[in-house]
Amino acid sequence: MRPGDPNWFIALTVEPGEWYTPLLRTIPRHIRAFNGGDLHITVAFLRTCGEAKARVAWEAVAPFFTQPLEMTLGAVEPMGNRWRPSAIAICSATVDSSVGRFIDQTRDLATFKAGVEPELRAPRPHVTVIRPPKRGSLEEIREILDWASGTAPLDLPLRFSRLALYTRSVERGRQFQTVEEKFVETPGSA
């Protein structure tokens, strides 16, 4: 792939609901948080595999998504390097959830079908809310980390009924666009 090619990933769509706006109000004003429509839990990161391979991975994983999945959002935590994190995310409150099991069941298949290196780390379901600036000052990074450590755990149960294939968005104000999606019915909603 060429530099600048978009990343592809398969993810569970997170509905921002009534919890996201109050959380946004607590983020320092100059820090840009994710648009509510961009919230997701990554199932498989396919890197810059290209659309054709991403669709092959999607076709392999989508049949496994047969019922809504559940997870409780917990603490707001930095991801990656603790001094210069790549993301600030709301992590799963529990080690075991149907979301974590689904990721564990499908992630290797997706990366294999896309022809990319498998993820070696154990699944750690999370919803990214802030992507700190790569060239942010130490003061900005400290402020982001202070916000994360000072935010109480959400203890918010969520249900996921939509799986999607995403890539970079061309729409202003959004980071990701849905290319394919699958909805599953919540038991008793038919």
C-alpha positions as CSV (number, residue, x, y, z in Angstrom):
1,M,0.0,0.0,0.0
2,R,1.1,3.6,-0.6
3,P,1.6,6.2,2.2
4,G,-1.6,8.1,2.8
5,D,-3.8,5.1,2.0
6,P,-6.7,4.9,4.4
7,N,-6.9,2.5,7.3
8,W,-9.8,0.0,7.4
9,F,-11.3,-1.7,10.4
10,I,-14.3,-3.7,11.6
11,A,-16.0,-2.3,14.7
12,L,-19.1,-2.3,16.8
13,T,-20.9,1.0,16.5
14,V,-21.4,2.8,19.8
15,E,-24.5,4.9,20.1
16,P,-23.5,8.1,22.1
17,G,-26.8,8.2,24.0
18,E,-27.3,10.5,26.9
19,W,-24.0,9.8,28.5
20,Y,-21.7,11.3,25.9
21,T,-22.7,14.9,25.9
22,P,-22.1,15.4,29.6
23,L,-18.7,13.7,29.3
24,L,-17.8,16.0,26.5
25,R,-18.6,19.0,28.7
26,T,-15.9,18.0,31.1
27,I,-13.1,17.8,28.5
28,P,-10.9,20.9,28.4
29,R,-12.2,23.2,25.7
30,H,-9.2,23.2,23.4
31,I,-9.0,19.4,23.2
32,R,-10.9,17.9,20.3
33,A,-12.9,14.8,21.2
34,F,-14.5,12.3,18.8
35,N,-17.7,13.2,17.1
36,G,-20.5,11.0,18.6
37,G,-21.0,9.4,15.2
38,D,-17.4,8.2,15.3
39,L,-17.6,6.2,18.5
40,H,-16.9,2.5,18.1
41,I,-15.2,-0.5,19.6
42,T,-12.6,-2.0,17.2
43,V,-13.0,-5.7,16.5
44,A,-10.3,-6.0,13.9
45,F,-7.8,-3.3,12.7
46,L,-7.0,-4.1,9.1
47,R,-4.5,-1.3,8.5
48,T,-4.1,-0.1,4.9
49,C,-5.1,-3.4,3.3
50,G,-7.2,-1.8,0.6
51,E,-10.9,-1.9,0.0
52,A,-11.0,-5.3,-1.7
53,K,-9.2,-7.1,1.1
54,A,-11.2,-5.2,3.8
55,R,-14.4,-6.5,2.1
56,V,-13.1,-10.1,2.2
57,A,-12.4,-9.7,5.9
58,W,-15.9,-8.2,6.4
59,E,-17.6,-11.1,4.6
60,A,-15.7,-13.6,6.8
61,V,-16.6,-11.9,10.1
62,A,-20.1,-10.5,9.6
63,P,-21.8,-14.0,9.7
64,F,-20.5,-14.4,13.3
65,F,-22.4,-11.4,14.4
66,T,-25.8,-13.0,15.2
67,Q,-27.0,-11.3,18.4
68,P,-26.5,-8.1,20.3
69,L,-23.4,-8.0,22.4
70,E,-23.0,-6.3,25.8
71,M,-20.3,-4.6,27.8
72,T,-20.1,-2.2,30.7
73,L,-18.1,1.0,30.1
74,G,-15.7,1.7,33.0
75,A,-12.7,3.9,33.6
76,V,-11.3,6.5,31.3
77,E,-7.7,5.5,30.5
78,P,-4.8,6.4,28.3
79,M,-3.9,3.8,25.7
80,G,-0.4,3.1,24.4
81,N,2.6,5.0,25.9
82,R,1.7,6.2,29.3
83,W,3.7,9.5,28.8
84,R,2.5,10.2,25.3
85,P,-0.7,8.1,24.8
86,S,-2.1,7.4,21.3
87,A,-5.6,7.6,22.6
88,I,-7.8,8.3,25.6
89,A,-10.5,5.6,25.9
90,I,-13.3,4.4,28.0
91,C,-12.4,0.8,28.8
92,S,-14.5,-2.2,29.6
93,A,-15.3,-2.4,33.3
94,T,-14.9,-6.2,33.3
95,V,-12.2,-8.6,31.9
96,D,-14.9,-10.8,30.4
97,S,-17.7,-9.6,28.3
98,S,-19.6,-10.8,25.2
99,V,-17.8,-8.0,23.3
100,G,-14.3,-9.3,24.3
101,R,-15.3,-12.9,23.4
102,F,-16.5,-11.7,20.0
103,I,-13.3,-9.9,19.3
104,D,-11.3,-12.9,20.4
105,Q,-13.4,-15.2,18.2
106,T,-13.2,-13.1,15.0
107,R,-10.1,-10.8,15.0
108,D,-7.5,-13.3,13.8
109,L,-9.9,-14.5,11.0
110,A,-10.3,-10.9,9.9
111,T,-6.6,-10.0,9.8
112,F,-5.8,-13.3,8.0
113,K,-8.5,-12.6,5.3
114,A,-7.2,-9.0,4.9
115,G,-3.6,-10.3,4.6
116,V,-2.3,-8.2,7.5
117,E,-0.3,-9.1,10.6
118,P,-2.4,-10.5,13.4
119,E,-2.8,-8.5,16.7
120,L,-0.6,-10.2,19.4
121,R,-2.2,-8.5,22.4
122,A,-5.2,-9.9,24.1
123,P,-8.5,-8.1,23.3
124,R,-9.1,-5.0,25.4
125,P,-12.4,-3.6,24.4
126,H,-12.6,0.2,24.6
127,V,-14.2,3.3,23.1
128,T,-11.7,6.0,22.1
129,V,-13.0,9.5,22.9
130,I,-9.8,11.6,22.4
131,R,-6.9,11.2,20.0
132,P,-4.1,13.4,21.6
133,P,-2.2,15.5,19.1
134,K,0.9,13.7,17.9
135,R,2.9,16.9,18.3
136,G,1.1,18.2,21.3
137,S,3.0,20.0,23.9
138,L,3.8,18.4,27.2
139,E,1.4,20.8,28.9
140,E,-1.4,19.6,26.5
141,I,-0.6,16.0,27.1
142,R,-0.5,16.5,30.9
143,E,-3.9,18.3,30.7
144,I,-5.4,15.4,28.8
145,L,-4.0,12.8,31.2
146,D,-5.2,14.9,34.2
147,W,-8.7,14.9,32.7
148,A,-8.6,11.1,32.1
149,S,-7.4,10.3,35.7
150,G,-9.9,12.8,37.2
151,T,-12.9,11.4,35.4
152,A,-15.0,8.9,37.4
153,P,-15.6,5.5,35.9
154,L,-18.9,5.5,33.9
155,D,-20.2,2.1,35.1
156,L,-22.5,2.2,32.0
157,P,-23.9,-1.0,30.5
158,L,-24.2,-0.8,26.7
159,R,-25.7,-3.1,24.1
160,F,-24.3,-3.3,20.6
161,S,-26.6,-4.3,17.7
162,R,-24.6,-2.9,14.8
163,L,-21.3,-4.2,13.3
164,A,-19.7,-2.1,10.5
165,L,-16.7,-2.0,8.2
166,Y,-15.2,1.5,8.4
167,T,-12.6,3.6,6.6
168,R,-11.5,7.2,6.7
169,S,-14.3,9.7,6.2
170,V,-14.4,12.3,3.4
171,E,-17.2,14.1,5.3
172,R,-16.1,17.2,7.2
173,G,-16.3,16.9,11.0
174,R,-16.2,13.1,10.9
175,Q,-13.2,10.8,11.1
176,F,-14.7,7.5,9.8
177,Q,-17.3,6.4,7.3
178,T,-19.4,3.3,7.2
179,V,-18.8,1.1,4.1
180,E,-20.8,-2.0,5.1
181,E,-23.0,-2.7,8.2
182,K,-25.0,-5.4,9.8
183,F,-27.8,-4.9,12.3
184,V,-29.0,-7.7,14.6
185,E,-32.3,-7.7,16.4
186,T,-32.5,-7.3,20.1
187,P,-34.5,-10.3,21.5
188,G,-38.1,-9.3,21.9
189,S,-37.8,-6.2,19.6
190,A,-39.3,-7.9,16.5
